[in-house]
Amino acid sequence: MKFADLHLHTNLSDGTFTPEELVAQAQKHELACIALTDHDTVEGCARAAAACGPAGIEFIPGTELTAEHDDIEVHLLGYFLDTHNELLLAEIARFQAVRKQRIYEMVARINELGLPLQAETVFTLANCESPGRPHVARALVKERMVRNLDEAFERFLKKGRPAWVPKSKMSAREGVDLIHQAGGLAVMAHPGLNRTDDIIPALVAAGLDGIECFHSKHSNTLSKRYLAMAEQFGLLVTGGSDCHGFSKIRPLIGSVKIPYELVEKLKAKVAEKQRSGTSGHE
């Protein structure tokens, strides 16, 4: 049996592994295939692909985009993307600018609470084009303003806390269309975390290709629920650990392994789209 992990992050978004370290971890866990799905960037894909070659690991270039439908946040995983697609890169650059502005706003709110955190401290620590809340949390820990990441989120950064700033999002349909025109498949990430069940039919109508049934925070019950929904709506099934490196107590890579036959079904769908001319590669 061959296995895959199709939801992984590096330090080019909010993970802690470099692309090369991530691939080394994948090799350690005997994964046959991985996808890199950093938030709002495809910057690490070339490096991960280069490291996967000698390791004998199949690589799928991807990203994770934040969207919304009916005021419900949706995370969309894009797989098999053309990482040189001009529209994709232009939109990603816009999302990254929004992310950076959000950092300034979060830091300003933290300053209003009497903590002298500087935005540049966050950006230096992040050292990437897609900074996010975890980087603010790490900066607060580094500056000894909080004891740990959990405290940073509980006191300041969780939704409803004083330094939380809502994220500007595109519509789910725009996200699906963006992924499709870049030659990719659009998959809903961790539906059990975002409580997106009610809007799945609308996203299917918008062209959603698949659903992440297996995830490190999905119980067996949840996985079975989404497998049933995938069958009901004719969606592809994916899964992954959502590993962010050592931002958690232990790296999650290896905790969720999906059978390689699911990857083969994804590849068959991409090939079908290319033959029918509905892919951005045509």
Phi, psi and omega in degrees: 000136174252147184230159181224157171230114188252024177213094185222148181233153177236185179284005173273354160231245187250022173270180179246342178281144166289164176305320181292320178294323178297316179296321178299321177294320179298320178295319179300323181268010174058042177277137179273338184208139174224157171237136174265123185231054178298153181289124171053037175197150170241016187301325184274355187296317182297318180293318179296317179298319180296323180284330181291327183306298180297335181279352181071030181249133176286140185239136176242117178286133182207186175202169174236121182250147177258126181224184177208155174215126183053043179065015176255127181287136180231132173258126182249125175266127176256127182242151178061039182284147167280104187286000175252006181298125189295316181293319178301313182294323179294317180292320178299319178299322178293317179298322181294322177296320178296318179300316182294320177297323179296324177299313179303318181292320178294317180296320178300320179292323176295320177299321179297337178272004174096008179256123187276046177290141179251140179301322181297330176297319179294313183294322179295317179294317181295313177051041179208172182273352183236064181290153181210188182304321179302329179289323175297317179299315180295324178294321177297321177293314182301321181275005178060034176269341172220164183279326184203176183296321180300317179296321179301315180289318183294320183278324192234321201252346177291158177303131181094347177274162191298335181256008179286132178236126180298148182268133175291131186230152171274169176286154179300321179297318178299320179295316178298315181297320180297316179296316182296317183290344175267015175083011188256176173255138181257122185233135177285124179277149173022066181300333180292338180273329184261359178052056187257011186307316186294335184259359180303317178302321180293322179288326175299318178296331180277356176109012179306135184265330187201178182218138180277095183281327183251124184208152184298340178252011174266128173287169176302322179297315179295317180301317179296322179299315183281334172297320178294320179292322177299318179293319181299319186258004180068037182263149172290153181251131175229178178189157179187166185279338187063040182293131175244023181076224183268020174288341172257178181301319177220151178298137184275348182303136183096345181279338176230116179234122179258149180296143185299337180300333177290325175295319179299324178292323176297315181296323178295323179293318178299315180298321179297318180295321180294321179293324183275353178080017180261009179260151177294349178281345185286000000 
